[in-house]
Amino acid sequence: MKLKEMLVGLEGLKVKGDLEQEIQKVESNSKNIKKDDLFIAIKGFDVDGHQYIGKAIEKGAIAVMVEEGCDLKALAIPEGITIVMAKNTREALAIVSSNFYGNPSKKFKLIGVTGTKGKTTTTFMIKEIFEKAGKKVGLIGTIATYRNGKKIKESDRTTPESLELQREFAEMVKAGVEVVVMEVSSQSLKLHRVDGCEFDMVLFTNFSEDHISPKEHPDMEDYFNSKLKLFQMCKTGITNADDLYGAKIPKLFPENNIVTYGIDNFANVLAKDITITNSYVDFKVKITERNERVKTGIPGRFSVYNSLSAICVAQKFGIDSETVKEALAEVRVPGRSELIANKRDLPIMIDYAHSPESLENILQAVKSYTRGRVICVFGCGGDRDSGKRPIMGEISGRIADFTFLTSDNPRTEDPEEIVKQIEEGMKKTKGNYKTVVDRTEAIKEAIKMANKRDIIVLAGKGHEPYQEINGEKYPYDERIIVNEIIDDLS
């Protein structure tokens, strides 16, 4: 593709060189550059891509894109190399990538889901509904990328970088995908990863404290405003009327066509007569013109909200109620309220809960239907919002009957120090607890303690098959760990 065609839609560019030259591909990682490529230099949190322009040119780049404010003299770019200067190279990367891959999101229906929690479960529910309706579906999110029912790859972040995202969209177009549902993180919106995407529908699940850190969002206002960008990208939206922030969205976007759902407050789609057990929820809701009884095999009140949001999407796309009910009854989400089968038949649930509100939700949910004790095993990730650590300790101390404070992706921090910070909140309660920094040992002690009337909640890791320590990801799948421990104890 000609370089000038790749730059369509970008304003305020400054160019030196030939825009007519043919570009083989676009890259933001100099390691991937080959002959006749365009290299886009991104100024990251830890690494500045401008430092690698020389290497990119050595490897064959014939054009480079730089960001306003860089020192062009210091970069010493050779004559004959086309230089494009953009106001923001992250934003430019997204637009260039979309252009290069033929604006693939225009060729299928794209549904974006944002919110603090519930994104993953909601996207799986929507995927299941469309597949039941006979559609070819793609899913991109926290757990993995799926294409026409097949898992393509595990995910290392909720929303991929723009170049990777547009490349995957192009593959989905080739595979005949008709509908793509994707999780859209606040970080991806803030860092322009989804710029250039043509959303047909956007959805807001809820909002609570999370992702507040120097590398993410400085405060809650920035976090919320980042999520709102999704509603600026699409006129058709769905939001949670029971969420304090979600309820503001229709007023903030009066020009948009926004449908609301809820349980407690007035909403367009309302759940009534709710039953929650240890293996499912069911409720009554109006789908199309009739009240229907809907059941889903994911326990907890939050599961009702996620189901309602998926029902709203189905209604917008004209999917019949029987298809919706069948899909919601069958959907399962890895690492979300997932019960682990084991030889002892102990109720052991893994859940991705890693924020104060999600931990409170899962513990309250299991508390409501468990006859015995709720035994919680959790930690907090390193290099992330440290303010939530004592809050989560206090939540578990207040709700769980016993808590094991342990390690969870300490990254570059000392896991013992993280546990001490969680313990500060725990000490404010009368909750029984023990600190066992080694996560496997903590799980083992929980299993030794439990009987069949109790439930063990392993919170925080969910679908993640690793522990991240000092930049390395070590294999750590709690489904495997649990069964290995039980085998050893047998």
Helices and strands as residue ranges (DSSP letters): H 3-6, E 14-16, E 26-27, G 30-32, E 38-40, G 49-52, H 53-58, E 63-67, H 72-75, E 82-86, H 89-100, G 104-107, E 109-114, H 119-132, E 137-140, E 144-147, E 150-154, H 162-174, E 179-183, H 186-190, E 201-204, H 220-232, E 236-240, G 246-248, H 249-252, E 257-262, E 269-276, E 281-287, E 290-296, H 301-316, H 321-330, E 338-339, E 348-351, H 356-369, E 374-378, H 388-399, E 402-405, H 415-426, E 432-435, H 439-449, E 455-459, E 466-469, E 472-475, H 478-489
